[in-house]
Amino acid sequence: QVQLVESGGGLVQAGGSLRLSCAASGRTFSDYAMGWFRQAPGKERETVAAISWSGRTYYTDPVKGRFTISSDNAKNTVYLQMNSLKPEDTAVYYCATKRSSSRWYYVQPSSYDYWGQGTQVTVSS
């Protein structure tokens, strides 16, 4: 059974930075895609960033230039570096994965098979 554990969330002032980590265990397949998503209170879950097995990346417009997704395959970990944080970035952040050898990433949350429990990110103004 694949398990994903997010860490690195917390409280930060606007303009600050956080790095989220998502560690995978129990994954028996070596080709996979991953994504980061967030959900604020009263809002739908939205895609933040995604990375394909080949390393192609996607970012939603509000985070372009501020967030960076990366993957360390040797550590089975994907990261989300978040800089210049804004109060509107406040949300629970989730990572997800699916088996895929495609060169392309997956943007839709429904494309993913395994999800972490989430980590809270709060940005104060």
C-alpha positions in Angstrom: 0.0 0.0 0.0 1.4 3.4 -1.0 1.6 5.9 1.8 2.4 9.6 1.4 3.4 11.8 4.3 3.6 15.6 4.0 5.6 17.7 6.3 7.0 21.3 6.4 3.8 23.2 6.9 3.4 25.9 9.5 2.7 29.6 10.2 4.7 32.1 8.3 4.4 35.9 7.7 3.6 37.2 4.3 6.7 37.3 2.1 8.2 34.4 3.9 9.1 30.9 2.6 8.3 27.3 3.4 9.4 24.0 1.9 7.0 21.2 1.9 8.1 17.6 1.7 6.1 14.5 0.6 7.7 11.2 1.4 6.4 8.1 -0.3 6.7 4.6 1.1 5.3 1.2 -0.1 5.5 2.3 -3.7 6.6 -0.7 -5.8 6.6 1.1 -9.1 9.5 3.3 -10.2 7.7 5.4 -12.8 5.3 7.8 -11.3 3.9 11.3 -11.5 3.2 13.6 -8.5 1.3 16.7 -7.7 0.7 19.2 -4.9 -2.8 20.5 -4.2 -4.4 22.8 -1.7 -7.7 23.3 -0.2 -8.8 26.4 1.7 -11.8 26.5 4.0 -15.0 26.7 2.0 -13.2 26.2 -1.3 -12.6 23.3 -3.7 -9.3 21.5 -3.8 -7.1 23.1 -6.4 -4.0 22.0 -8.2 -0.9 23.9 -7.2 1.9 22.1 -9.1 2.6 18.8 -10.8 5.7 17.0 -12.0 5.9 14.1 -14.5 8.1 11.1 -14.4 10.4 12.8 -16.9 10.6 16.0 -14.8 8.2 18.2 -16.7 6.5 20.6 -14.4 3.2 22.5 -14.2 2.2 25.4 -12.0 -1.1 27.1 -11.5 -0.9 30.8 -12.5 -1.2 32.3 -9.0 2.0 30.5 -7.9 4.1 30.8 -11.0 7.5 32.4 -10.2 7.0 31.8 -6.5 6.7 28.0 -6.0 9.0 25.3 -7.3 8.2 21.6 -7.4 11.0 19.1 -7.5 11.5 15.4 -7.0 14.3 13.3 -5.4 13.7 9.8 -6.8 16.5 8.3 -4.6 14.7 9.5 -1.5 11.2 8.9 -2.8 10.4 12.5 -1.9 8.8 15.4 -3.7 9.2 18.9 -2.5 7.4 22.2 -2.9 9.5 25.3 -2.3 7.2 28.2 -1.6 8.6 31.7 -1.6 7.0 35.1 -1.4 4.1 33.6 0.4 0.8 35.5 0.5 -2.2 35.2 2.8 -4.2 33.7 0.0 -1.8 30.8 0.0 -3.2 29.7 3.3 -4.7 26.2 2.9 -4.1 22.6 3.7 -1.6 21.3 1.2 -1.8 17.7 -0.1 0.5 15.6 -2.2 -0.6 12.8 -4.5 0.9 10.3 -6.8 0.0 7.9 -9.6 1.9 5.3 -11.5 2.9 6.8 -14.9 5.7 6.6 -17.3 4.3 9.4 -19.4 6.4 12.4 -20.2 3.5 14.6 -19.2 2.2 15.6 -15.8 -1.4 15.3 -14.5 -3.3 18.4 -13.5 -6.7 17.0 -12.4 -6.9 15.8 -8.8 -9.1 12.9 -10.0 -6.1 11.5 -12.0 -4.2 10.6 -8.9 -4.6 7.3 -7.0 -2.8 7.9 -3.7 -3.0 10.9 -1.4 -1.4 12.2 1.8 -3.2 13.5 4.8 -2.2 17.1 4.2 -0.2 19.7 6.0 -1.5 23.1 7.1 0.1 26.3 5.7 -1.0 29.5 7.3 0.3 32.9 6.0 -0.3 35.9 8.2 -0.6 39.4 6.8 
